[in-house]
Amino acid sequence: MKIQEVIDTAFAMPLTSPSYPRPPYRFTNREFFIITYRTDPDALRAVVPEPLEIDEPLVKYEFIRMPDSTG
């Protein structure tokens, strides 16, 4: 597969067998509950794999209810 093929066709992973269809997507009746909190920087570094780096010691967790969606 050439780079241009990836650029032209990629929309999901894995490239050759995506787990959802191509856009457009429609989402209705969504509900979000998002929790963001500051944590101990050393504790966060212990679980974040290299080569990722931590800018701020913030953890974000989302609960999403999407009863009616495509994609």
Secondary structure, DSSP 8 states (H G I E B T S, - for coil): --HHHHHHH-SSSSTTS-SS--S---EES-EEEEEEEE--HHHHHHHS-TT---SS-EEEEEEEE-SEE--
